[in-house]
Amino acid sequence: MKAVLVCVVIAVAIGVVISDVPKYADSIMTRATGAKGVLMCGKLPAKNARVRLFRKESDDPKEILDYKITGADGRFEVEGNTADRSGEDTNIEPVLKIYHKCDEKEEKKGYRRFVIKYPKQFVTLGRIARSHYNVGTLNLEVIYPNEGREKNFVEGTVKNI
């Protein structure tokens, strides 16, 4: 009876160890990054600006790690990781895309858009970013280099894009 009980305990222990192997492998491949800042439209906070954190330079919604809309104070903080990805898709070359209507009528279709690529030193191993890239305070009245217009902006969070 003791031998059977010992065999069952060993089998359960081996099953637990084996089931944790993929989780461990995924965890050493998972990377995270984050960014924060304040968006202003002149002297006023840029309310309702959209900020998307992308894994790499792309327009593919699957590459979005996080998505936020600025509040009344114009602040944002985005953070994301590659826990649900595998292989090459775990690398992060962080890109922020900021969409806004500063100096435009709300009725105008689409958003002004510009891109900020930030250093890979703000990419860390694991599911939680250890440090956030601080873009500081940006005045959206400025026309940023390579700024464009996103006419077909799809509203939504990372989960429903």
N, C-alpha and C positions, 0 to 999 in steps of 0.2 A: 504494500500500500504506500509506504514511504517512497519507494522508487518511482511509482506512478506519479505521485505528487511532485517529486523533484523534477521529473521529466516535463510535467505540465508547466511548472514554474519556469524552467529553462526555455521551453518553447514560447511561452508568453514573452519572456525577456528578449529572445531573439527576434520575435515579431515586432516588438516595440523598437528595437535598434534598427531593424531593416526599414520599418516604416518612417523613421526619422532621417534616413540617409538622403532622400530627395529634398526634404526640408532644409537640411544642412547645406546641401549643394546649392539650392536656390538662394539661401541666405548669403553665401559668399559671393554670389553673382549679383545680388541685388544692390543697386546704387540709389542714392537719394540726393536731392538738391532742393534749394529753396531760395526765394528772393523776396524782398520787401521794399517798400518805399512810400512816398507821398506824391500824389498827382495834383497839380494845381492848374487852374485855368485863369491865368492872370493872378489876381490877389485872392481869388476864391478857390476853395477846394474843388477838385474835379469829381463831382458826384456822378455815379452811374457809368464810369469808364469801365471797360472790360479788360481784364488782364489774363492772358493765357500763358502758362508755362509749358513749353514744348521740350521733348526729349532731344530733338535735333531740328535743324532748319527744315521745315516742311509745312505744307498746308493740309496734310492728312490729319483728320480729326483723331485718328488712332494714336498719333504721336503726342497728344495733349496729356500732360501729367497732372495739371491742376488748372482751375478756372475760377476767377473771383470777379465780383463787381464791387467797385469802390463805394463806400458809404458816404455819408454827409461830410466826413472829415477828409476824404480823398485818399485815405490810407489803404494799402493792400499788403497782403502776405500770401504768397503761394508756395506750396511745397508738394513734391511728388516723388514717387519711387518707381522702380522697375520690377517690383515683386511679382507681377502677373505676366512677366515676359521671360523669354529664354534666349540663350546664345548671344548673338550680336546685338539683339534688341535690349540688352541690359546696359550697354554703353550710353552715357549721357553727354551730349554736347549742348549745354543749356542755352535756351533761347526764350526770351520774353517777347510776347507780342502784345502791344497796347493799342486798344481800339477806343476812340473817343469822338465826341462831337463838340469839342471846345471851339468857340468862335463860329459855330454853325447853328442853324435852326434845328430843333429836335425833329421836325417833320422831314428833313432831308434824308433821303434813302442812304443807308450804309453808314460807315464810320471812317474817320481818318485812322490810318494804321502806321505804326513804325515798329521796328524790331531792335531789340538789344540782345546781343550775344555777350554772355559774361564768362569769366574764367572758369576752367574746369577744376580749379582748386576748391571751388564751392560744391563739388560733387564728392560725396562720401560713401563708404560702404555701409550697407544696412538699409533699413526701411525708413529711418528718420534722419533728416538732414542735421548735421552737427553745427553748421553755421550757415547763415543766410547771406546772400549777396545783397548789399544795401545799395539800391540805386539812388538813394537820397531823395531830394525834392525836385521834381521835374515840372517845368512850366509847359503846359501843352499848347500854349499860344505859339510857341516856336515851331517852325517847320523843320523836322529832324531829317538828317541825311537819309535818302532813299524812302522817305515817307510816301505812302500811297493811299489809295482809297479801297476799302473792302465793301463792295456793293452788295455782295451776296452773303453777308454775315449770317451764320446760323447760330441762333441763341441757344443756350443750354449749358448744362454742366458736363463734366467729363463723362459721367455715366450715361447720359442720354444723347450725346452727340453721335 
